[in-house]
Amino acid sequence: RLESSCKTYETDLIISEFSLVDGYEYEFLDEVIVKGKSEPVKIYTIQK
Protein backbone atom coordinates (compact mmCIF):
# COMPACT_ATOMS: atom_id res chain seq x y z
CA ARG A 1 0.00 0.00 0.00
CA LEU A 2 2.90 2.36 0.60
CA GLU A 3 5.08 1.30 -2.33
CA SER A 4 3.13 3.40 -4.80
CA SER A 5 4.02 6.53 -2.78
CA CYS A 6 7.76 6.17 -3.39
CA LYS A 7 7.63 8.16 -6.61
CA THR A 8 5.60 10.95 -4.98
CA TYR A 9 8.16 11.34 -2.18
CA GLU A 10 11.15 10.71 -4.49
CA THR A 11 12.55 7.88 -2.39
CA ASP A 12 13.27 4.19 -2.89
CA LEU A 13 11.79 3.02 0.40
CA ILE A 14 8.81 4.06 2.49
CA ILE A 15 7.93 2.40 5.78
CA SER A 16 5.14 3.00 8.25
CA GLU A 17 5.50 3.93 11.89
CA PHE A 18 4.64 0.32 12.75
CA SER A 19 7.77 -1.03 11.00
CA LEU A 20 10.41 1.16 12.67
CA VAL A 21 13.24 -0.68 14.44
CA ASP A 22 16.29 0.47 16.39
CA GLY A 23 19.59 0.87 14.59
CA TYR A 24 18.46 3.18 11.77
CA GLU A 25 17.90 6.89 11.44
CA TYR A 26 14.58 7.79 9.85
CA GLU A 27 13.28 10.86 8.08
CA PHE A 28 9.61 11.65 8.64
CA LEU A 29 7.78 12.15 5.35
CA ASP A 30 4.08 12.60 6.02
CA GLU A 31 0.89 11.27 7.58
CA VAL A 32 -1.32 9.48 5.08
CA ILE A 33 -4.56 7.53 5.01
CA VAL A 34 -3.85 4.08 3.59
CA LYS A 35 -6.45 1.88 1.97
CA GLY A 36 -8.30 -0.14 4.59
CA LYS A 37 -7.41 2.17 7.51
CA SER A 38 -9.44 5.02 8.95
CA GLU A 39 -6.66 6.70 10.94
CA PRO A 40 -3.62 8.42 9.38
CA VAL A 41 -0.35 6.49 9.37
CA LYS A 42 3.03 8.21 9.76
CA ILE A 43 5.43 7.29 6.98
CA TYR A 44 9.22 7.47 6.98
CA THR A 45 12.23 6.74 4.84
CA ILE A 46 15.69 5.71 6.03
CA GLN A 47 18.11 8.64 6.11
CA LYS A 48 21.02 8.40 3.71
N, CA, C and O atoms as a Tripos MOL2 file, in Angstrom:
@<TRIPOS>MOLECULE
protein
  192   191    48     0     0
PROTEIN
NO_CHARGES

@<TRIPOS>ATOM
      1 N           0.8130   -1.2080    0.0000 N.3       1 ARG1
      2 CA          0.0000    0.0000    0.0000 C.3       1 ARG1
      3 C           0.8470    1.2590    0.0000 C.2       1 ARG1
      4 O           0.4160    2.2970   -0.5010 O.2       1 ARG1
      5 N           2.0460    1.1780    0.5560 N.am      2 LEU2
      6 CA          2.9010    2.3640    0.5990 C.3       2 LEU2
      7 C           3.8430    2.4590   -0.5920 C.2       2 LEU2
      8 O           4.3240    3.5430   -0.9210 O.2       2 LEU2
      9 N           4.1050    1.3380   -1.2340 N.am      3 GLU3
     10 CA          5.0850    1.3010   -2.3280 C.3       3 GLU3
     11 C           4.7640    2.3050   -3.4340 C.2       3 GLU3
     12 O           5.6730    2.9040   -4.0090 O.2       3 GLU3
     13 N           3.5080    2.4860   -3.7290 N.am      4 SER4
     14 CA          3.1290    3.4050   -4.8050 C.3       4 SER4
     15 C           3.4400    4.8620   -4.4680 C.2       4 SER4
     16 O           3.4460    5.7100   -5.3610 O.2       4 SER4
     17 N           3.6970    5.1620   -3.2060 N.am      5 SER5
     18 CA          4.0170    6.5330   -2.7850 C.3       5 SER5
     19 C           5.4880    6.8790   -2.9650 C.2       5 SER5
     20 O           5.8560    8.0470   -2.8360 O.2       5 SER5
     21 N           6.3250    5.9160   -3.2530 N.am      6 CYS6
     22 CA          7.7650    6.1710   -3.3870 C.3       6 CYS6
     23 C           8.0540    7.2430   -4.4300 C.2       6 CYS6
     24 O           8.8860    8.1200   -4.1990 O.2       6 CYS6
     25 N           7.3910    7.1840   -5.5520 N.am      7 LYS7
     26 CA          7.6300    8.1630   -6.6130 C.3       7 LYS7
     27 C           7.2140    9.5660   -6.1590 C.2       7 LYS7
     28 O           7.9100   10.5420   -6.4350 O.2       7 LYS7
     29 N           6.0920    9.6600   -5.4730 N.am      8 THR8
     30 CA          5.6030   10.9490   -4.9800 C.3       8 THR8
     31 C           6.6110   11.6110   -4.0490 C.2       8 THR8
     32 O           6.8300   12.8200   -4.1210 O.2       8 THR8
     33 N           7.2230   10.8130   -3.1740 N.am      9 TYR9
     34 CA          8.1600   11.3420   -2.1820 C.3       9 TYR9
     35 C           9.6150   11.2480   -2.6410 C.2       9 TYR9
     36 O          10.5330   11.5670   -1.8860 O.2       9 TYR9
     37 N           9.8170   10.8120   -3.8770 N.am     10 GLU10
     38 CA         11.1470   10.7080   -4.4850 C.3      10 GLU10
     39 C          12.1320    9.9430   -3.5980 C.2      10 GLU10
     40 O          13.2220   10.4210   -3.2860 O.2      10 GLU10
     41 N          11.7120    8.7500   -3.2090 N.am     11 THR11
     42 CA         12.5470    7.8840   -2.3890 C.3      11 THR11
     43 C          12.3680    6.4410   -2.8450 C.2      11 THR11
     44 O          11.3800    6.1000   -3.4950 O.2      11 THR11
     45 N          13.3320    5.6030   -2.4970 N.am     12 ASP12
     46 CA         13.2730    4.1940   -2.8930 C.3      12 ASP12
     47 C          12.5270    3.3240   -1.8890 C.2      12 ASP12
     48 O          12.0960    2.2170   -2.2130 O.2      12 ASP12
     49 N          12.3750    3.8370   -0.6590 N.am     13 LEU13
     50 CA         11.7930    3.0180    0.4010 C.3      13 LEU13
     51 C          10.9110    3.8680    1.2980 C.2      13 LEU13
     52 O          11.3310    4.9270    1.7640 O.2      13 LEU13
     53 N           9.7040    3.4130    1.5390 N.am     14 ILE14
     54 CA          8.8060    4.0570    2.4940 C.3      14 ILE14
     55 C           8.3350    2.9930    3.4670 C.2      14 ILE14
     56 O           7.9210    1.9040    3.0680 O.2      14 ILE14
     57 N           8.4050    3.3230    4.7570 N.am     15 ILE15
     58 CA          7.9320    2.3950    5.7840 C.3      15 ILE15
     59 C           6.9920    3.1360    6.7310 C.2      15 ILE15
     60 O           7.0910    4.3510    6.9040 O.2      15 ILE15
     61 N           6.0950    2.3920    7.3280 N.am     16 SER16
     62 CA          5.1420    3.0010    8.2500 C.3      16 SER16
     63 C           5.7280    3.0450    9.6550 C.2      16 SER16
     64 O           6.7390    2.4060    9.9480 O.2      16 SER16
     65 N           5.0760    3.8070   10.5060 N.am     17 GLU17
     66 CA          5.5000    3.9330   11.8940 C.3      17 GLU17
     67 C           5.5050    2.5790   12.6110 C.2      17 GLU17
     68 O           6.2000    2.4150   13.6140 O.2      17 GLU17
     69 N           4.7520    1.6300   12.1150 N.am     18 PHE18
     70 CA          4.6440    0.3180   12.7510 C.3      18 PHE18
     71 C           5.8120   -0.6040   12.4060 C.2      18 PHE18
     72 O           5.9570   -1.6730   13.0000 O.2      18 PHE18
     73 N           6.6440   -0.1930   11.4470 N.am     19 SER19
     74 CA          7.7680   -1.0260   11.0040 C.3      19 SER19
     75 C           9.1240   -0.5000   11.4600 C.2      19 SER19
     76 O          10.1540   -1.0730   11.1050 O.2      19 SER19
     77 N           9.1440    0.5770   12.2380 N.am     20 LEU20
     78 CA         10.4120    1.1610   12.6720 C.3      20 LEU20
     79 C          11.1150    0.2450   13.6690 C.2      20 LEU20
     80 O          10.4800   -0.3230   14.5580 O.2      20 LEU20
     81 N          12.4240    0.1080   13.5140 N.am     21 VAL21
     82 CA         13.2410   -0.6820   14.4360 C.3      21 VAL21
     83 C          14.4650    0.1370   14.8290 C.2      21 VAL21
     84 O          14.8510    1.0670   14.1200 O.2      21 VAL21
     85 N          15.0670   -0.2060   15.9490 N.am     22 ASP22
     86 CA         16.2860    0.4680   16.3920 C.3      22 ASP22
     87 C          17.4330    0.1710   15.4390 C.2      22 ASP22
     88 O          17.4440   -0.8580   14.7620 O.2      22 ASP22
     89 N          18.4000    1.0830   15.3930 N.am     23 GLY23
     90 CA         19.5880    0.8650   14.5890 C.3      23 GLY23
     91 C          19.6130    1.6510   13.2900 C.2      23 GLY23
     92 O          20.6060    1.6110   12.5640 O.2      23 GLY23
     93 N          18.5390    2.3630   12.9880 N.am     24 TYR24
     94 CA         18.4590    3.1770   11.7720 C.3      24 TYR24
     95 C          18.0280    4.5900   12.1420 C.2      24 TYR24
     96 O          17.3860    4.8130   13.1680 O.2      24 TYR24
     97 N          18.3930    5.5310   11.2880 N.am     25 GLU25
     98 CA         17.8960    6.8920   11.4390 C.3      25 GLU25
     99 C          16.8520    7.1140   10.3520 C.2      25 GLU25
    100 O          17.0880    6.8300    9.1780 O.2      25 GLU25
    101 N          15.7050    7.6230   10.7590 N.am     26 TYR26
    102 CA         14.5820    7.7860    9.8490 C.3      26 TYR26
    103 C          14.2910    9.2550    9.5940 C.2      26 TYR26
    104 O          14.5600   10.1160   10.4320 O.2      26 TYR26
    105 N          13.7410    9.5180    8.4280 N.am     27 GLU27
    106 CA         13.2770   10.8560    8.0780 C.3      27 GLU27
    107 C          11.7610   10.7920    7.9260 C.2      27 GLU27
    108 O          11.2420   10.0370    7.1040 O.2      27 GLU27
    109 N          11.0610   11.5870    8.7220 N.am     28 PHE28
    110 CA          9.6050   11.6480    8.6390 C.3      28 PHE28
    111 C           9.2060   12.2570    7.3020 C.2      28 PHE28
    112 O           9.7650   13.2720    6.8860 O.2      28 PHE28
    113 N           8.2450   11.6410    6.6330 N.am     29 LEU29
    114 CA          7.7780   12.1460    5.3450 C.3      29 LEU29
    115 C           6.4060   12.8040    5.4360 C.2      29 LEU29
    116 O           6.2080   13.9150    4.9440 O.2      29 LEU29
    117 N           5.4540   12.1080    6.0710 N.am     30 ASP30
    118 CA          4.0780   12.5980    6.0220 C.3      30 ASP30
    119 C           3.1880   11.7110    6.8820 C.2      30 ASP30
    120 O           3.6280   10.6850    7.4000 O.2      30 ASP30
    121 N           1.9440   12.1180    7.0240 N.am     31 GLU31
    122 CA          0.8950   11.2690    7.5770 C.3      31 GLU31
    123 C          -0.1090   11.0490    6.4560 C.2      31 GLU31
    124 O          -0.5830   12.0060    5.8450 O.2      31 GLU31
    125 N          -0.4290    9.8040    6.1900 N.am     32 VAL32
    126 CA         -1.3200    9.4780    5.0770 C.3      32 VAL32
    127 C          -2.4040    8.5020    5.5240 C.2      32 VAL32
    128 O          -2.2320    7.7550    6.4880 O.2      32 VAL32
    129 N          -3.5040    8.5260    4.8150 N.am     33 ILE33
    130 CA         -4.5580    7.5280    5.0150 C.3      33 ILE33
    131 C          -4.2970    6.4170    4.0050 C.2      33 ILE33
    132 O          -4.2990    6.6590    2.7980 O.2      33 ILE33
    133 N          -4.0740    5.2090    4.4930 N.am     34 VAL34
    134 CA         -3.8470    4.0850    3.5880 C.3      34 VAL34
    135 C          -5.1420    3.2930    3.4320 C.2      34 VAL34
    136 O          -5.9960    3.2720    4.3180 O.2      34 VAL34
    137 N          -5.2550    2.6530    2.2920 N.am     35 LYS35
    138 CA         -6.4550    1.8800    1.9740 C.3      35 LYS35
    139 C          -6.7100    0.8490    3.0760 C.2      35 LYS35
    140 O          -5.8110    0.1020    3.4610 O.2      35 LYS35
    141 N          -7.9240    0.8180    3.5680 N.am     36 GLY36
    142 CA         -8.3020   -0.1410    4.5910 C.3      36 GLY36
    143 C          -8.1340    0.3730    6.0120 C.2      36 GLY36
    144 O          -8.4920   -0.3240    6.9620 O.2      36 GLY36
    145 N          -7.5960    1.5800    6.1780 N.am     37 LYS37
    146 CA         -7.4100    2.1680    7.5110 C.3      37 LYS37
    147 C          -8.2110    3.4610    7.5950 C.2      37 LYS37
    148 O          -8.3880    4.1550    6.5940 O.2      37 LYS37
    149 N          -8.6900    3.7800    8.7840 N.am     38 SER38
    150 CA         -9.4440    5.0240    8.9480 C.3      38 SER38
    151 C          -8.6010    6.1200    9.5880 C.2      38 SER38
    152 O          -8.9190    7.3010    9.4560 O.2      38 SER38
    153 N          -7.5390    5.7430   10.2750 N.am     39 GLU39
    154 CA         -6.6550    6.7030   10.9350 C.3      39 GLU39
    155 C          -5.4110    6.9410   10.0870 C.2      39 GLU39
    156 O          -4.9560    6.0330    9.3930 O.2      39 GLU39
    157 N          -4.8540    8.1580   10.1330 N.am     40 PRO40
    158 CA         -3.6220    8.4250    9.3820 C.3      40 PRO40
    159 C          -2.4500    7.6050    9.9200 C.2      40 PRO40
    160 O          -2.3790    7.3080   11.1120 O.2      40 PRO40
    161 N          -1.5490    7.2500    9.0340 N.am     41 VAL41
    162 CA         -0.3490    6.4930    9.3730 C.3      41 VAL41
    163 C           0.8570    7.3710    9.0580 C.2      41 VAL41
    164 O           0.9320    7.9670    7.9830 O.2      41 VAL41
    165 N           1.8010    7.4510    9.9940 N.am     42 LYS42
    166 CA          3.0300    8.2120    9.7600 C.3      42 LYS42
    167 C           3.9560    7.3740    8.8910 C.2      42 LYS42
    168 O           4.1600    6.1870    9.1450 O.2      42 LYS42
    169 N           4.5150    8.0090    7.8580 N.am     43 ILE43
    170 CA          5.4320    7.2920    6.9760 C.3      43 ILE43
    171 C           6.8180    7.9250    7.0240 C.2      43 ILE43
    172 O           6.9700    9.1330    7.2070 O.2      43 ILE43
    173 N           7.8170    7.0710    6.8550 N.am     44 TYR44
    174 CA          9.2160    7.4660    6.9760 C.3      44 TYR44
    175 C          10.0290    6.8330    5.8620 C.2      44 TYR44
    176 O           9.5950    5.8840    5.2090 O.2      44 TYR44
    177 N          11.2230    7.3820    5.6600 N.am     45 THR45
    178 CA         12.2320    6.7400    4.8410 C.3      45 THR45
    179 C          13.5010    6.6750    5.6770 C.2      45 THR45
    180 O          13.6400    7.4160    6.6510 O.2      45 THR45
    181 N          14.4190    5.8060    5.3120 N.am     46 ILE46
    182 CA         15.6900    5.7110    6.0300 C.3      46 ILE46
    183 C          16.5870    6.8340    5.5430 C.2      46 ILE46
    184 O          16.7150    7.0550    4.3390 O.2      46 ILE46
    185 N          17.2120    7.5490    6.4850 N.am     47 GLN47
    186 CA         18.1110    8.6370    6.1100 C.3      47 GLN47
    187 C          19.3420    8.0850    5.4380 C.2      47 GLN47
    188 O          19.8370    7.0160    5.7930 O.2      47 GLN47
    189 N          19.8340    8.8280    4.4570 N.am     48 LYS48
    190 CA         21.0190    8.4050    3.7110 C.3      48 LYS48
    191 C          22.2630    8.9070    4.3790 C.2      48 LYS48
    192 O          23.3680    8.6520    3.8990 O.2      48 LYS48
@<TRIPOS>BOND
     1     1     2 1
     2     2     3 1
     3     3     4 2
     4     3     5 am
     5     5     6 1
     6     6     7 1
     7     7     8 2
     8     7     9 am
     9     9    10 1
    10    10    11 1
    11    11    12 2
    12    11    13 am
    13    13    14 1
    14    14    15 1
    15    15    16 2
    16    15    17 am
    17    17    18 1
    18    18    19 1
    19    19    20 2
    20    19    21 am
    21    21    22 1
    22    22    23 1
    23    23    24 2
    24    23    25 am
    25    25    26 1
    26    26    27 1
    27    27    28 2
    28    27    29 am
    29    29    30 1
    30    30    31 1
    31    31    32 2
    32    31    33 am
    33    33    34 1
    34    34    35 1
    35    35    36 2
    36    35    37 am
    37    37    38 1
    38    38    39 1
    39    39    40 2
    40    39    41 am
    41    41    42 1
    42    42    43 1
    43    43    44 2
    44    43    45 am
    45    45    46 1
    46    46    47 1
    47    47    48 2
    48    47    49 am
    49    49    50 1
    50    50    51 1
    51    51    52 2
    52    51    53 am
    53    53    54 1
    54    54    55 1
    55    55    56 2
    56    55    57 am
    57    57    58 1
    58    58    59 1
    59    59    60 2
    60    59    61 am
    61    61    62 1
    62    62    63 1
    63    63    64 2
    64    63    65 am
    65    65    66 1
    66    66    67 1
    67    67    68 2
    68    67    69 am
    69    69    70 1
    70    70    71 1
    71    71    72 2
    72    71    73 am
    73    73    74 1
    74    74    75 1
    75    75    76 2
    76    75    77 am
    77    77    78 1
    78    78    79 1
    79    79    80 2
    80    79    81 am
    81    81    82 1
    82    82    83 1
    83    83    84 2
    84    83    85 am
    85    85    86 1
    86    86    87 1
    87    87    88 2
    88    87    89 am
    89    89    90 1
    90    90    91 1
    91    91    92 2
    92    91    93 am
    93    93    94 1
    94    94    95 1
    95    95    96 2
    96    95    97 am
    97    97    98 1
    98    98    99 1
    99    99   100 2
   100    99   101 am
   101   101   102 1
   102   102   103 1
   103   103   104 2
   104   103   105 am
   105   105   106 1
   106   106   107 1
   107   107   108 2
   108   107   109 am
   109   109   110 1
   110   110   111 1
   111   111   112 2
   112   111   113 am
   113   113   114 1
   114   114   115 1
   115   115   116 2
   116   115   117 am
   117   117   118 1
   118   118   119 1
   119   119   120 2
   120   119   121 am
   121   121   122 1
   122   122   123 1
   123   123   124 2
   124   123   125 am
   125   125   126 1
   126   126   127 1
   127   127   128 2
   128   127   129 am
   129   129   130 1
   130   130   131 1
   131   131   132 2
   132   131   133 am
   133   133   134 1
   134   134   135 1
   135   135   136 2
   136   135   137 am
   137   137   138 1
   138   138   139 1
   139   139   140 2
   140   139   141 am
   141   141   142 1
   142   142   143 1
   143   143   144 2
   144   143   145 am
   145   145   146 1
   146   146   147 1
   147   147   148 2
   148   147   149 am
   149   149   150 1
   150   150   151 1
   151   151   152 2
   152   151   153 am
   153   153   154 1
   154   154   155 1
   155   155   156 2
   156   155   157 am
   157   157   158 1
   158   158   159 1
   159   159   160 2
   160   159   161 am
   161   161   162 1
   162   162   163 1
   163   163   164 2
   164   163   165 am
   165   165   166 1
   166   166   167 1
   167   167   168 2
   168   167   169 am
   169   169   170 1
   170   170   171 1
   171   171   172 2
   172   171   173 am
   173   173   174 1
   174   174   175 1
   175   175   176 2
   176   175   177 am
   177   177   178 1
   178   178   179 1
   179   179   180 2
   180   179   181 am
   181   181   182 1
   182   182   183 1
   183   183   184 2
   184   183   185 am
   185   185   186 1
   186   186   187 1
   187   187   188 2
   188   187   189 am
   189   189   190 1
   190   190   191 1
   191   191   192 2
@<TRIPOS>SUBSTRUCTURE
     1 ARG1         2 RESIDUE 1 A ARG
     2 LEU2         6 RESIDUE 1 A LEU
     3 GLU3        10 RESIDUE 1 A GLU
     4 SER4        14 RESIDUE 1 A SER
     5 SER5        18 RESIDUE 1 A SER
     6 CYS6        22 RESIDUE 1 A CYS
     7 LYS7        26 RESIDUE 1 A LYS
     8 THR8        30 RESIDUE 1 A THR
     9 TYR9        34 RESIDUE 1 A TYR
    10 GLU10       38 RESIDUE 1 A GLU
    11 THR11       42 RESIDUE 1 A THR
    12 ASP12       46 RESIDUE 1 A ASP
    13 LEU13       50 RESIDUE 1 A LEU
    14 ILE14       54 RESIDUE 1 A ILE
    15 ILE15       58 RESIDUE 1 A ILE
    16 SER16       62 RESIDUE 1 A SER
    17 GLU17       66 RESIDUE 1 A GLU
    18 PHE18       70 RESIDUE 1 A PHE
    19 SER19       74 RESIDUE 1 A SER
    20 LEU20       78 RESIDUE 1 A LEU
    21 VAL21       82 RESIDUE 1 A VAL
    22 ASP22       86 RESIDUE 1 A ASP
    23 GLY23       90 RESIDUE 1 A GLY
    24 TYR24       94 RESIDUE 1 A TYR
    25 GLU25       98 RESIDUE 1 A GLU
    26 TYR26      102 RESIDUE 1 A TYR
    27 GLU27      106 RESIDUE 1 A GLU
    28 PHE28      110 RESIDUE 1 A PHE
    29 LEU29      114 RESIDUE 1 A LEU
    30 ASP30      118 RESIDUE 1 A ASP
    31 GLU31      122 RESIDUE 1 A GLU
    32 VAL32      126 RESIDUE 1 A VAL
    33 ILE33      130 RESIDUE 1 A ILE
    34 VAL34      134 RESIDUE 1 A VAL
    35 LYS35      138 RESIDUE 1 A LYS
    36 GLY36      142 RESIDUE 1 A GLY
    37 LYS37      146 RESIDUE 1 A LYS
    38 SER38      150 RESIDUE 1 A SER
    39 GLU39      154 RESIDUE 1 A GLU
    40 PRO40      158 RESIDUE 1 A PRO
    41 VAL41      162 RESIDUE 1 A VAL
    42 LYS42      166 RESIDUE 1 A LYS
    43 ILE43      170 RESIDUE 1 A ILE
    44 TYR44      174 RESIDUE 1 A TYR
    45 THR45      178 RESIDUE 1 A THR
    46 ILE46      182 RESIDUE 1 A ILE
    47 GLN47      186 RESIDUE 1 A GLN
    48 LYS48      190 RESIDUE 1 A LYS
